[in-house]
Amino acid sequence: MKKKLVILGAGFAGLELAKKADKKYFDITLIDKLNHHQFQPLFYQVATSQIEPSSISFPLRFVFKGNSNIQIRLAEVTKLYPEDNKIATTIGDFHYDYLVIATGCTTNFFNNTSIEQNAFTLKSTYDAIAIRNHIITVFESILSADAESRKALLNLVIVGAGPTGVELAGAFAEIKKYILPKDYPGIDFSQFSIYLIEGSNKTLTAMSAKASEASGKYLAQLGVRLITETFVKSYDGTMVTLSDGNIIPASTLIWAAGIKGNRIEGLDEKVWIANSRIQVNRQNKILGYTNLYAVGDISIMATPVYPKGHPQVANVAINQARLLSRNLKNEYLNKPLLDYEYKDLGAMATIGRNKAVVDLPFMQFKGYIAWLVWMFLHLMLILTVRNKLIIFINWAWSYLTKNSSLRLILKPNK
């Protein structure tokens, strides 16, 4: 008899597990609060009007069309009841034989309420659209603003110089240079400043020293004002207060400085560690439970090679899900389970046109070739042939013309 496999979350891990789990042995229910999978590495390109939101958003029912073994439900999980093999959601209860938590992460504001209330984040397609709407609205406002109001409108602050922050800063610097002056000839863009603020002493701290140094130089070439070893203490929507006492007037602050797991009520508190991640064993089984698993960013697994857990990247999530699909089948058939170990394939980030850094296990490189590698690998990870083609055409058009036609303000009337 088939077992009931319930998967919470349709990110990289949840989607991959739903695709790979053996349909001969499992009836699968995939639960997510959204009806689509989101390609998070390219959110920043939506935020900067380089690609359309639909190009990196994939309807779940389209992904699994014709597959009667997978049921998709739109809901938010409110509580787990492990003792009853049940979860409560906003549309009712679901029972399971195996439950897999793949709910990913959300923004970590480190208990700073002023930043949480006033900053933009970039954790969803909705966030990316909100940033795009806001940025374009800011430039419309500059045209009619008085001198005092313009000071805040002409400053954009990004907090966190990891890949997201660096890529955002580079992309905004590119459109400031090539695109916006054509749209707004009445604005002096030499007065528009992009700040990137980082608490450590360098950018891309998780990458090699070579990548960090190169990314810093690229940002400087693009005119980004990089401030390191400094934290944001508060932000009220118009003023950014820094830990060194300086204040930056800014109507836009994008927070890319930290993440934490999407916490779910009902698990033993002992399984949660700092930043709300769930401790799992080498088979992604939640410690202390027999039929509960966690995969991807929400989980943390200690191994000899990665005693403090694996990097929170798509490749880890996808490969954990693939191995778990095999282990669930092995468990069903009473076969030995396999341990997970991450094979580091490297890391990369792009910092604008023709500028990128790539770290591979055997070499590091930068510049135009790195940029081409970044584009190719991200294009290959996009789900459908149609979307690959659309994104490629958008990229090619933007590269040839240094322009884009996607600068639309799309807001509800109410």
C-alpha positions, 0 to 999 in steps of 0.5 A, a space after each residue: 500500500 502506498 504511503 502518504 508523503 506530505 511536503 511543506 514548501 515548493 522551493 528548490 528542495 520541496 519541488 525536487 523531492 516532489 519530482 523525484 519521489 517514487 510514485 509507485 510507493 508514495 501519494 504526495 501532497 505538496 503544500 505551499 502558500 504560493 501557487 508557484 515555484 520562485 527562482 530566487 537567484 534572479 529576484 534582483 533582476 526583477 527588482 531592477 527591471 531586467 526581466 519579467 516576474 513571470 520569467 522566474 515564476 513557475 505555476 506548480 500545477 503546470 510543473 506537475 500537470 498530468 501527474 495524478 499522484 501529486 496533490 497541490 494545496 495552497 495553504 499556510 501550516 499553522 501547527 504540527 502534531 507529530 504524535 498524531 502524524 498530522 498537520 494543521 493548515 489554514 484549509 484544514 488538517 492533513 495526515 501523513 506517513 512521512 512529513 518533509 519540511 522544506 519551508 526555507 528561510 525568511 529575512 532576519 532583522 535581528 530584532 530591529 523593529 525600525 528596520 523591519 517596519 521600513 526596509 524592503 526585503 528580497 525574499 519573493 517575487 512580490 518583494 522584487 516587484 515592490 522594490 521595482 515599483 518603489 524605485 521607479 516611483 522614487 524617480 517620478 517623485 524626484 522630478 517634482 520634489 523640493 531640494 530638501 526632499 530630494 536628499 533622501 530620494 537621491 540615496 539608495 541604501 543596500 545592507 549586506 554585501 553577500 551575493 544578493 547585496 552585491 548583485 543588487 548594488 551592481 545592477 542598480 549602478 548599471 541602470 543608473 549609468 545606462 538607462 535612467 538618464 535617458 528616461 529622466 533627462 531632468 534628473 542629475 544622476 551624478 547626485 544619485 548615490 548607491 550605498 552598500 553597507 557591510 558589517 564585516 571588512 569585505 564583500 562576499 565573505 563566503 567566497 575566496 579572497 580573490 573574489 572578494 577583492 575583485 567584487 570590491 573593485 568592480 563596485 568601486 568602478 561602478 560608483 557604488 559607495 561601499 561602507 564596511 565594518 559598519 552596522 545599521 542601527 535604525 531606519 525610520 523611512 527617511 534616515 539611516 543611522 549607522 553604528 559609527 554615528 553617521 546618518 544617511 538620508 534615504 527613502 529606500 533601504 533594502 535589507 539583505 543582511 541576514 536570514 532565518 528559518 521559517 519557524 513552525 509550531 509543534 516541534 520539540 524546542 530541542 531541534 531548533 538552533 540559532 537562526 531557527 534552523 532544524 537539526 537533522 541527521 545525515 539522512 535529513 531526518 529531524 533529530 528525535 523523530 522517526 518519520 519527520 524530515 527537513 531539507 534545504 535552508 531550514 535544515 542544518 546537518 553536521 558532517 565531518 566536512 561541514 561540522 557547522 552545517 552546509 552553505 544555504 544554496 540551491 545546490 545543497 537543497 536540490 541534492 538533499 532532496 534527491 538523496 531523500 527521495 532515494 532514502 524514503 524508497 529504501 526505508 519503504 523497502 527496508 533497505 539501508 539508508 544513505 548518508 548525505 555529503 555535499 560536493 562543493 561545486 563552487 560559488 559565483 556572483 555577478 556585479 554588473 555588465 561583463 563583471 562577475 566572480 567565480 570560485 570553483 574547487 580547483 580555480 577562481 576567475 573573474 571578469 567577462 568569462 566569469 560573467 558568461 559562466 554565471 549567465 549560462 549556469 543560471 539559464 540552465 537552472 531555469 525550469 522550462 525551455 520557454 522561460 530559458 528562451 525568454 530570459 536569454 532574449 531579454 538578456 541579449 536585448 539588454 546587452 545589445 541596447 543597454 536598455 529594457 522595456 520592463 520599467 512599469 509601475 504595477 500597483 493596485 488601485 486600493 
